[in-house]
Amino acid sequence: MMNADQTVEIGVKGMTCAACVRRVENGLRKIPSVTSASVNLATERAAVEFDHFPQAGELETIQLAITKLGYEPVELSTVRNAGSIEDNDLEAQRLWHLFVGAAIFALPIVVLAMAPMLSDGVMSLMMSWLSMEQWNWVMFGLAIPVQFWFGGRFLRLGAKSLFSTSPDMNSLILLGTMAAFLYSTVVTVFPQWIPPQSRHVYFEASAVVITLILLGKFLETKSRHQASDAMKVLLKLVPKMATVIRNGEAVTIPAEAVVLNDVVEVRPGSAIAVDGVVVSGSTYIDESMVTGESVPVAKEAGDEVVAGTINGSGSIQFRATAIGADTTLAKIVAFVESAQASKPRIQGIADRVVAYFVPVVLLIALLTALAWLFVMPGGSIDQALIHAVAVLIIACPCAMGLAVPTSVMVGTGKAAQQGILFRSTDAIESLSQVALIAFDKTGTLTVGKPHLSLFHVLPPFSSDDLLAQLALVEQRSEHPLATAIVDAAAKGPKSPLTVTSFNAIAGAGVEAELSNGHAIIIGSEKMMRERRIETSSFDAQVADAMSEGSGYFFAAVDGSLAAIMIVSDPIKPSTQSAVEHLKQSGYEVALISGDNERTALSIADRCGIPATMVYAEVRPNDKADVVYTLKRDGRRVAFVGDGLNDAPALTIADVGIAMGTGTDLAIESADVIAMSGDIQNIPRAISLSKAVMLNIKQNLGWAFGYNVLLIPIATGLLKPMTGLSLSPIAAGLAMSLSSFFVVTNALRLRSWR
């Protein structure tokens, strides 16, 4: 899949461990003009970055390189659907069939191998049918399909890895099981080559190890697919069919056939297929699976609707404004997948260990065999074989490879269900470490829909005429408060005048000249003072506005004060509880506002933010400077905003969090997006980031601890002192369950609250 930038994403099937990941990454980095390659074991995806915009032919180069490495390249669709994820279940089915087939052959081998140990009667019965040497031939025949058919996948991949001098988990399985199989084959076919006391066959070891590994891979694959359940749910939200109005008639077509500006009809209870704007009808729509907001949202003509949301009891028609990969839902899925494909800094630990892990294990296995041949008391060829095989089988780089990405996959999926999007795993890691959260006011702590609560005009100006003229000017402004004036004026008469010149002064106001020659100034008290315009006649209204935490600004015509405008923007219902939650959890909270100090302090007091953490009269361009100051003493700072002017502050903060009601630029500058605009998503996001990082550390602790503890036991060298050792079968069972444990632990994040 070609992205808009210099990156190509491609699926990679057949990887089994962290060593596979490293091998694919190294192979892709050798391609000319490739600057970086990142491979994710849990999602089975590779992101390859070029030093130029990649051409179609370069995708074929990547596919060829992956194939040469012994893996299967899979081209990703630009538009994902539920089927693209459900197809992965075929892999789990295939592994289950391989496991069942291997078990059918392995079980008789185990029975035959164990029978002589059960009782003399059983041994006598067996000997009455066939000699021990003949039973060895029976086990040999049963072991062949297990070794080369059901376990052939491990052998093929393991051999390719060995020949390319980059051994992986498959190489360990190949060497371990083939050593047991070949030794047993020699005992069976050429017994005279082996000393009598060492003529034991270990077909059950190779067969059972392969069977158990297949079981473990099946459980791991099923669990990994459960980890992507959140993505499945998101992708299933989009209906397969949509009803559009063409030539005056309702026609049902595939959802992917909807084109821009199609009028789409949605009946009660139906899902919405594409993004659009309502043109007729009214209803309530459940947007919970996209925004995390559980309360249905009222929709009428002019309101936006989003693909994947569920219509309530009303019927509506809407005009399609975004389709396919451009819909909000598709962007959410792409956002989550991008986060899942990235690697946090903590992943570097596992990557560095994996670089040396398999070669070190091979060396330990060799030294173990030599020790049991020449050093250990009671050592022999078969003892050397058993313990060397146990070392090869017990080692598990796959758990290391899954430890981080599986936790990230489940965590980002859970976050998406809550209406929280992480841009990368670095954002998760950084958010878990923040100490201070700084908030912008408008649209973050407040609803973000300011309305004109007072418009007081001085004579000789006419209220309706002046408001219409001010709206004419403010139509050119991007400031949120400008919308309040425009909306208020929409109910009254329109001005026949035009704006002949316009100048916006960041953080202060606007100046304009109208076609009638009059100069209009709309701005703050400070701006009026700078223009030597006296505002004291409105002191009483200013005092009321500041006590209520409302914003106010003035209008002047030809240098004379004309009006005061008080704009109210209610605090969100959840703001106070969210701020209190953060403070009780030990975080510092701050308010960065462009309002004057008294207004900002009033807002902060109602939100529960300490007066000492209020930064007032901060111009938009200076918000980033305040964030930088907060970071200077070593504190890790998150900044929460939603507007265009927040983008620099979002960028300079350790973590930039954008409320989903903000502009595209602000969202592009953010590391985390709270889709619903609910301020409670901030403590939720921080709590979830901490849970994900704890889960990652648990998984890494298990993956490393498992190998550090069990590899020495598998060598058998501790047996004389502790009595501890592991058979190849026990090693195979432990190895097959190790990665399953990692994935299962990651799945606990699905129940996070």
N, C-alpha and C positions, 0 to 999 in steps of 0.2 A: 504494500500500500504506500503510495507516494504522498507525503505530507506537503504542506504549503512551504515548508522551509527546506533545509538541505538534508532531511532525514528520510530514510526508507524503513518501514516496519514490515517484518515478515515473521510468519509462524515457523517454529522449528520443532518437529516431532522426533521422538526417540531419545531425548536426553533423560538421564536417570539420576545424575548426581552433580555436585558442585564442580567436579573435575570436567564433566561434559560441558558445563557452562563456560569454564575457563578455556577449554579446547576450542569451542565454537568462537568465542570472543577473539582469541589469538589468531584463529584462521581468517576471520573476517577483517581483522586489522591489517593483515598482510596484503589485502586488495589495494592496488594503487588508487590514490585519491581518497581513501577512507581515512577519516581523522579520528573516529572513535566508534566503538561497538559495545553495546550493553545488552546482555542476554539475561532473561528472567526465567528461572526453572519452573516456578509455580504457574506462570501464565503461558509458558512455552512460546515466548515471543523474543525477537531480537530487534533492537533499534540501531540502525547503522547510519552514521553521519558522514557526509561527504564534504569536501572542501569547495564544492560547487553545487548548483542545483542538479540533482541526479536525473539522468535520462532513463528512458524505458529499458534500454539495453543493459544498463547497470544492475537492474533488478535480476536479469538473467545471470549476470556474473555472480551475484550474491547467492542465487539458488544453486548454481554449479559448485561454488565453494562449499556450501553446506552439504551438498550431496557427496562431494569428495571426502568430507570428514566423516561420512557414515550416517548422516541424519537426513530427515525428510523435510525439505522446505515446503511451506504451505503459504500461498499468496493470501493475504488478508483482504476482505472486502472493505471498500470505503464506507459502506453503510452496513452496520451490524444488524443482525436479527436474531431472534431466539434460536432459530435452527442452527446458526453458526456455532452457538455454544453447546446445544444439545447434541450436535454431531460428535462432540468429545466423549459422550457416553459410550460410543462404539468402542473406544479404546478400553474402557472398563469391562465391557462385555467380552472383548477379545481376550483380555487377561484372565477373566473368570473361566472362559472355555479352556485356555491353556492350563490353568491351575487344576481344573477338574480332570482334564486328560492326563496330566502328569501324576495326579494323585491316584488315578486308577492303576497306573503301572507301578508307582512307588510303594503303594500299600502292600502288595504281595512281596516285594523285595524286603520290606521291613519285617513282615511276618516270617519269611524264610530266614532272615538274618538273626532274628530273636528266638526262633523256635528251639534251637539247641540249648538255649539258656533256661528254657521254661521247665523242662523235666526230662529225665532219662527216657521216659515212655514216648514222649514226642520225638526225641532224637532217634529212638529205635524204629519208630514208625516211618520216619523220613528215610532212614537208611534202608528200610525194607523196600522202598520204592526206587530210590536212586542213591548213588554214592555222593559224598560231599563234593567231590570234584564235578559231578554231573549237575548238582544243585547250583554250583557256581556258574555253570554255563546257563542255567535257567535265569539266574539273576542278571547275568551279563546280557541276555536277550531282552529282558524287561527293562534294563537300564538304558539301552541304546536309544529308544525313542524319547525317553525323558531327557537324556543328555543332548541329543542332536536335533530333535524336533521341537519339543516343548521348551527346551532351554536354548535353542539355536540362536534366538535373538541376542542373548547375552554373549554367546560365543562369537558371533559375527562382529558385534560392536566392540567386544573386548579385544579381538584380534586386530581390528583396524586401529584401535587406540594404541596397542603395543607396537605395531609396525610404524606408527607415526611418532613414536617416542613420547606419547602423552597419555600414559596409562590412567584409567579411571575405574569406577566401581565395577564396570563390566569386565575389565581386565582382571580384577581380583577374583571375581566369580569364575571367570575362565580358568585362571591358574589353579584356584582352589579345587573346583569340581573336576577339572581334567586331571589334576594330579591324583586325586582319589580314584577316578575312573580308570586312568591308564595303569596305575599300580595294580588295581584289582584285575584289570584285563591281563596283565603280565602273569599274575598269580594264577589266573584261570587258564590261559593259553600256554604259558611257558613256566609251569610251577618249578621246574628244575633250576631256574635262574635265581630263585629266592630261597634263602635259608629256611629250613623246615619250621623253625620257631616263629618265622615272620610271614608264613603263608596264610594271611587273613585277607579276605576281600572286604572292600568298603563301598560296594555299589549302593548300599542303603544311604551312606553319607552323601554321595554326589546326587543321588536321585531325590532324597528328602530335602537337601539344601536347596536344590532348584525349585522343588515344589513349594517350599516355604517362602522362598524369595518371590515366586509368582503370586502367592497369597498376599504377601506384604505389599507388592506393587499394586495389586488389585485394590487392597484396602486404602493404600495411599492415594491412588487415582480417584477412587470414589470420594474420598475425603477432600481431595483438591477440587473436585467438581462441586462438592457441597460448599466449598469456600467461595465459589463464584456464583452462589445462589442469588446474591443481591443483584448481580449483573443480569442473571436470567430474568428476575422479576422485572427489572427496568425494561429489558428488551421485549418482554411479553406484553407490556402495557400498550404498545402500538397495535391497533387492529390490522388484520390482513386486508380488509376491504373498507371502502369508503363510498359514501353516496354523494355525488356531485350533481349540480344543476347545469344541464347543457341543453341548449335550444328549448328552454322552458320546461324540461322534463327531468325528473330525478333518475339518475343512472348509477348503478352500483358497479364500481371498478376496483381493481387492486389498489391498495393504498399507495404503492410506489408509482402508480400511473397518474396520481394527482399532480397537476402543474400549477405554477404560480398564478395567482388571481382567479383560480377556480373557486366557485362558490360551493362550499361543502355543507351538506345538511346533516345535523346530528340529532338523533331521536333520544328520548329519555332513556337513561341507563347505559347508553353507548359510550365507547371510548373515542377520543378525538385522535384523528390520524395524523394531522400536520398542524403546524403553528398557523395562527391567523388572527383576524380581527372580526368581531361579531358585526354583522350587517343588519340582522333582524332577529327578533325574539329575545327572551330573557330566561335565565335559569340560574341554578347554583351548581358549581363544579367542584369536585373533589380533586384538589391538587396535592394531596398528602404525599403521594409516591414521588413527586418531583421536588416539592419544596419542604416536605416534612411537616407542613402546617395541617393539622387535623380538621380544622373548621372549614366547611365548604365555602367557596367564595362566590359572591353574587356577580353575574355577568349580564351585560346588556349591550345594546348597539354602541360600538366604539371601543369596547374592552377587548383586551388580548386574551386568546386562549392558546394552550400549549399542548402539543402532541403527547399522548400517553395519559392525560388526565381524564376523569370519568364524569360524564354529564349526569346531572340530577334528574328532576322530574319535568323540566321544561324542554321545549324544542327550540333550537337556534339554527341560523345559517351564518356561516362566516366565510370571509375571503382569505384564501391561502396566501400567507406571506413568507413562509419558509418551509421547505420540503427536504426530504432525505437527510443528508449529513448536516444540513444547516438548521435543523430544528433544535429547540432547546434541549430536548431529551437526548438527541444524538450527540450534542456537545457535552452534555453531562457524562454520557457513557465514554466519550473520547477523553474527557478530563480525568475520569477515574482510571481508565486504562493507561493514560500517560503517567499518572501517579504510581500505578502498580508496576510499570516498566522501569521506573527510576530506582536507584539504589541509595539508601541512606549511608551516612558516613560510617556507621557501625558495621555495615556489610564488609568494609575493608578488612576487618579482622579475619572474618571467615575466608575471604579471598586470598589473603596472605598465607593462611594455614594450608588451604587446599593446594596451593602451588607446590607444596613439599609433601603433602600428606601421603598420597599413594606411593611415590618412590620410597618414602620412609617405611611404610608398611611392608613393601616388598623386601626391603633390607632386613626388617625385623623378622619376617617369615624365613628368610634365608639363614639368618643367625640362629633362629629357633631350631631349624632342621639340623644345622651343624652341631648345636649344643646337645641335641638329643642323640646324635650319632656318635659324638666323641667325648662329651663332657658329663652329661647327666647320668647318674647311677640307674641301671636298668634300661639304658637307652638302646634303641634298635631302629631298623629301617621303618617299621610300621609306626613306632612311637614318634619318630621324626616327621613322618607323613601326617599323622593325625594332628599334631600340634601346629605344624606349618599351615596345614589346610584351615585349621580353626582360626589362626591369625588372619589369613587372607579373607575368610568369610565374615569374621566378626567386624572388621573395619568397615565403617559406614560413612563415606563422604556425602551420601545423598541427604542425610539428616542435616549436614552443614549447609548444603545448597538450598534446602527448603526452609531453614529456620527463620530467615528474614522475610523472603518474598511471600510466604504463605500468611504470615501475620499481617503484612502490609495489604495483601489481597483482601483478607477478611475485614480488616479494619477500615480500609477505604470504601469497601462495599457497604459496611454498616453505617459509615458516615454519610454516604450518599442517600441511604434510606432516611436518615435524619435531616436531610437537606443541607449537609455540610460537604463541601468539596475541597480536597487537598490537591494543590497543584503538583506536589512531588513528595517523596518520602523525606526529603530534607525538611520540608515544611512541618511534617509530623514531628520529627526529631526536635526541631527548633521550638515549636509551640509547646512541647512538653517541658522545656527548660525556661520559659519566660517567667519573669518576676513582677513585671509591671505591665498593665494594660491601659493604654491611653485611648480615649474616645473622642471622636469628633461629635458635634451635637446634632446638626440637622440631618435627618434621615437615619441616624444611628441611635442616639438616645431618644430622639423625638420621632414622630410618625413620618415626617418628611413631606407632609402635605400642608404647608402653611396657608392660612387664609387671612384675609384682611378683616380684622375685628373692629378697627376704628379708622375712619377717614374724616379728619377735621380740617375744614377749609377756612382760611381767613378771607374777609372781604377785601377787594371787590370780586374775587374769583367765584365762578359758578362750580358747584360740586360735580355735576354731571359732565360738564365740558372739560374741566381740569382732569377728572379721572380718565376720560376717554383719551385725552392728549398724553397723559402719563402712560397709559396702557400702550399707546402707539409707540412710545419710546422703549418701554420695557419688553416689547415683543422681540427686540433685537438682543436682549440680555439673556445669558445662560444662568444667572443667579436664581436659586430656588425661590427667593422672595419676590422676584419679578413675576413669577407665575401667579402669585396671590393677587397682584394688581390686575393682571390681564384677565384672570377669572372673574374678579369682582366687576370689572368694566364690561364684561360680556353681556351682563344683564341690562345694561343701559344703552344709550344712543352711541353710535359710532362717529368718530371724528372724520371729517372730510379732508383733513390735512395730511401731509406726508412728512417723513423725516428726511431732511436734506443733509445732515451730518450727525455722526454718532461716535462717542468715545467712551469706552468702559475703562474705569480705573480700578484695578484689582483691590478688593478689600475695602473700597471706599464708596463707589457709586458709579453713576453714569452722567454724561453731559450730552446734550443733543440740541440741534436747531431744527425748528419746524418750518414748513413752507410759508407760514405767515410771518416769518422773521423773528419769532420769539425764541429766546434761549431757555432751555429747560435743564435744571440740575436736580437729580434725585440721588440722595446719599445720606451718609451718616452725619452725626453731630460734628464729628471731627472735620469732615469734608466741608460742612457749612462754615465752620470757624475759619478754615483755610481760605474760604472765599469771602470772609468778612461778612457773613450773613448771620444776623442775630436770631437765636431760637428761643430766647427766654420766655416768650409768650406761651410756649407749650410746656413749661416746666412741670405743671401739675399732671399733664398726660404722660410725660416722660417718667415721673415718679411712679405712677400707677403701672406703667408698662414694665419697669424694672422690678417692681415688687412681685409682679406676676411671672417674671421670667420671659416676657414677650419681647420680640424684637421691634424696633421702631426706627424710622428714618423720615427724612424731610424732603419736601419738594419746593423748589424756588423757580420763579419765572422772572427773567431779566434782572436777576440779582436781588429780587425781593422774596422773602419767605411767603410761601403760598399755602402749605398744608403739612400736616403730620400724618403719617400712616403707621398704625400699630398692627403688627402681623403676629398671629398666634400659631404656634406649632406644638400640639399637645405631646407630652411625654408618653412614650409607649407604655402600655399597661405592665409589661414585664420588665421594664428597665430597672426599677428599684430593687426587685427581688433578685435580678441577675447580678447587679452591682453588689448587693449584700452577700450573695453566694460567693462571689469572687473574694471579697474582703474576709469572710469567714474561712475561706480556704487558704488564706495567707498571702494573697496577691495585693499589690498596691494598685490603685486605680487613679487615673487622672483625666481631666477634661481639657481639651484644647479647642478654644472657640474664638470666633471673630467678633463676638458680642463684647460690649463694654463690660467692665469688671463687675458692676452691680448686677447686671442681667445674668452674666455667667455664674456668679456666686449663687444667685437665686435658683438657677437651673441645677447647679451642683448640689445644693442643699436638698432639693426635692428628689434628686436621684440617689443621695447618700454618698456623694463624693466629697472628701475632706476639702475645706477651703484652701489648705496649703498645697493642694494638688491641682489647683485651677489655673490655667494659663489663658488669660483673656486678651481681647483686642489683637489677636494673632492674625496677620494677613495670610491669605492662602499660600503664598510663596514661602512664608516663614514657618509653616507648620512642620516642615521637614527639619528646620533648624532646632525647633523645640524637641522633636523626637531625638535628634542627634545629641542634644544636651542631656536628655534623660538617660541616654546610653553611655554617656561619658564616664560615669563612675562604675562601669562594669556591669550594670544591670542589663538583663536581656529584656527588650521591650517589644510588645505587640501593639500595633496601631490599628484601630478599627474605624473605618470611614466608609462613605458611599458615593462621594461626589467627584466630579472632574478635578477639582482643586486638591483632592486628597492624594492624587497619584504620586507626587514626590514623597510625601510622608509614608505612604504604603510601601514604597520602594526602599526607603532608607531604614525603616524599622527592621528588627530581626525577623519579625513575622508581620506581614501586612494582611489584614483581614477585611474583606469587602462585603458589605451587606448586599444581598442580591438585588436590591432595588436601585443600585447605582448605575453609573454609566459604563459602557464597554471599556473605555480606557482605564477606569478605576479597577475594573475586574482584571484586566490584563496585567495591572501592576501588583495584584494581590497574590499572596501565597495560599490563602484560604478564602473560600467564598461561602457565606451563609445565605442560602438560596431564598429563604422565606423573609429575611429581614428581621426575624425574631431575635432580640438581643439575648435571649436565653441560649441561643446556639453558641454564644461565645464560651460560657463555662462548660457547655456540653463538648465543644470541640477540644478545649484544653484537657478535660477529663478523659476523653477518648484517646487523645494523643498520648497521654501518660499510660493508659491501659495498653495501647499498641506497643509502646516502647518497653513496658514491663514484660509483655508477652514475648517480644523479640529476645530480650535478655534471658528469659526462662528457656526459650528454645535453643539459643546458642549455648547456654549453660548445660542443657541436656546433651546437645550434639557433641560438645567437647568433652564433657564429663563421662559420657558413655564410652567414648573411645579411649580416654586416658585410663579409665578404670578397668575395662574389659579386655583390652589388647594384652596387657601384662598377664592377666589370668589365663587368656587363651594360649599364651606361649607354654604354659605348664611349668615354667621355671620356678614358680612360687609353690608348686605342689609339695616339695619336700618340707617346706616350712609351714605352709598354711593348709595343705590338703586341697587347695582350690585348683580346678582346671575346667576346661570346657571341651566337650566333644564337638566335632564339626556340625552335628545336627543341632545341638544347643546353640552354637554360634550362629547358624543359619536362622534359627527362630528369633534370636535376639536381634540380629541384623534386620530381618524382615519387619520387625515391629518397631524399630527405632524411628524410622521416618514416619511411620503411622502415628507414633506418639507425638511427634512434632506437629503434624498436621492437625491431629485431634486437639492438641493444646491451643493451636491457633483458632480452631473452630469455637472455642469458648467465648471468643470476642463477639460471636453472633448474639449471645445472650446479654451483652453489655447494656446497662441501663444508666 
